[in-house]
């Protein structure tokens, strides 16, 4: 009895206290039920209710905007001038220097296919609204006929679909903080431009039921490869296509009215990609994949020849760098699916990709 009282019990009590301390520490890090509600908790709940990004409530916007180019440059390679133009226009708007009751920014993105126009829209959604999915893409090839334009604001009373409201107005009501991307704007019916003029002038759009959608916290992006498309068809290979800003500006003047052009915050010209830039894009994609593999304790290296091969095969004069992601998926990533799940890399390891002949060969081992 004495041994239990003076020996075992104190040891057990000490052990219990130690475990209780550890439990408190774990609960601090992983609280299931919180005793206190923090500002972050409230901002998160209100954000879900209103569609307003959390950062609008928690982070000084001026601090965020000061590093805008640096953040966008992490995703967009080789388009520094375009990034500066967009960032400066958005800063003017948020500083109150631009006109009131306008969208955050209204931009025309001009340039060849596959140089980063759509990617910049995604990057802006992520940077400005903390959500890459905060982007609404409208393919203007679907709005070429007059009768299709009604889909934007909804069908008139008495017509089929009137109760559904407009595609654009309803989405903006649900996500008032978004990027709206009008892809290949040159294909749109003239009535679409009348709608855009109203949005750029007053940051509002009235739907078929008389309800107004607020565009003051929207970034408008219109993309076009007019001019660049025709030049690109005549050229083949790296560095041979020289799409000059003057040629694209002439295309803008030919296609779009002065009233429309004058309401844009900026017409942004995207450069063609050279070998060095394409190689950097490949390296960025591979680096991101290496991070994913590292979580599985897998180390991947690529020879210089393999990186160069991916850059050359992933680029084309007509489609720019759009094929790079698909090529890396087919030639690099697909190899690791079975190997990491069931094969020789299931418990980690090393792999190296090289070029043999005209094919990517991946070897596993030290």
C-alpha positions, 0 to 999 in steps of 0.5 A, spaced: 500 500 500 505 504 501 508 503 495 502 504 491 501 511 495 508 514 495 511 511 489 506 509 483 500 514 484 505 520 484 508 518 478 501 517 475 499 524 477 505 527 474 504 523 467 497 525 467 499 533 468 504 532 463 499 529 458 494 535 460 499 540 458 500 537 451 493 537 450 492 544 452 498 546 447 494 541 441 488 545 443 491 552 442 493 550 435 487 546 433 481 548 436 474 545 434 470 550 438 473 556 440 472 560 446 473 567 443 471 569 436 477 573 432 476 578 427 479 573 422 473 569 424 468 574 423 471 576 416 471 569 414 463 569 415 461 575 412 466 574 406 461 568 405 455 571 406 457 578 402 462 575 397 467 581 399 474 578 399 477 577 406 483 581 405 478 587 404 477 587 411 483 585 414 489 587 410 491 595 408 489 595 401 495 600 400 500 595 402 497 590 398 497 594 391 504 596 393 507 589 391 502 588 385 507 587 380 512 583 384 506 578 385 503 578 378 510 577 376 510 570 379 505 568 374 506 572 368 513 571 365 516 576 360 510 581 360 513 586 365 511 592 361 503 590 361 504 588 368 506 595 370 500 598 365 495 594 369 498 595 376 498 603 375 491 603 372 488 599 378 492 603 383 490 610 380 483 607 381 483 605 388 487 612 390 481 616 388 485 619 382 481 616 377 473 618 376 468 615 381 463 610 379 467 606 375 469 599 375 476 598 378 479 598 371 477 597 364 482 594 359 483 591 352 489 586 352 492 585 345 497 580 343 498 573 340 495 567 342 498 564 348 502 569 351 499 570 358 492 575 356 488 570 360 493 568 365 493 575 367 486 575 368 486 569 373 492 572 376 488 579 377 483 575 380 487 571 385 491 578 387 485 582 388 480 578 390 484 572 393 481 567 389 483 565 382 476 563 381 473 570 382 473 570 374 467 570 369 469 568 362 464 570 356 466 567 350 464 573 345 463 568 339 457 566 343 454 573 342 455 574 335 448 574 333 443 580 335 438 575 338 444 572 343 446 579 346 439 578 350 442 573 354 447 578 357 441 582 361 436 576 360 430 575 355 424 581 355 418 579 359 414 574 355 420 571 352 423 564 354 428 565 360 425 571 362 425 569 369 432 566 369 435 573 369 441 575 365 447 571 365 452 577 366 448 581 371 446 575 375 453 573 376 455 580 378 450 580 383 452 573 386 460 575 386 460 583 386 468 582 387 470 579 380 474 579 374 470 579 367 474 577 361 470 578 354 474 573 350 475 575 343 471 581 343 472 583 336 467 577 335 462 580 339 455 583 336 455 591 336 450 591 341 455 588 346 459 594 345 453 598 347 452 594 354 460 595 355 459 603 354 454 603 359 458 599 364 464 603 363 461 609 364 456 608 370 459 601 373 451 599 373 447 594 368 440 594 368 437 587 367 430 585 364 427 586 370 429 593 372 434 591 377 441 594 377 448 590 378 453 594 381 460 593 377 464 598 381 468 592 384 469 589 378 475 589 373 473 588 366 478 585 361 477 585 353 482 580 350 483 580 342 488 577 338 486 581 332 492 583 327 497 579 331 493 573 328 494 575 321 501 576 322 502 569 326 499 565 320 505 567 316 511 566 320 514 560 323 519 558 329 522 562 335 523 569 334 521 570 327 514 573 329 515 580 330 508 583 332 509 590 333 505 595 338 503 599 332 500 594 328 496 592 334 494 599 335 492 600 328 487 593 329 484 596 335 483 603 331 480 599 325 475 594 329 473 599 335 469 606 335 473 612 338 467 612 343 469 605 346 477 606 346 476 612 350 473 609 355 478 604 356 483 605 362 489 602 358 490 598 351 495 593 353 500 590 348 503 583 350 509 581 347 511 575 343 515 570 347 522 569 345 526 562 347 529 565 353 522 567 356 519 560 354 524 556 357 523 560 363 515 558 363 517 551 362 522 552 368 516 555 372 512 549 371 517 544 372 519 547 379 511 547 381 511 540 380 517 538 383 514 541 390 508 537 389 513 531 388 517 533 394 511 532 399 511 525 397 519 524 398 520 524 391 526 528 387 526 530 380 531 533 376 531 534 368 537 535 364 538 541 360 537 538 354 530 536 356 528 543 358 530 545 352 526 540 348 520 541 352 520 549 350 521 547 343 516 542 343 511 546 347 511 553 343 508 554 336 507 560 332 500 560 332 498 558 339 504 561 343 506 557 350 499 554 351 501 547 349 507 547 355 502 545 360 499 539 356 506 537 354 509 537 361 503 533 363 504 528 358 511 527 358 513 528 365 507 528 370 503 522 367 510 517 368 509 519 376 502 517 377 503 509 377 510 510 380 508 514 386 502 510 388 504 503 386 511 503 383 518 504 385 517 511 388 511 509 392 516 510 398 520 516 395 526 516 391 529 520 385 528 520 378 531 524 372 528 526 365 533 526 359 532 526 352 534 520 348 533 520 340 527 525 340 523 522 346 523 524 354 526 518 358 525 518 365 529 513 370 528 512 377 534 511 382 540 514 385 
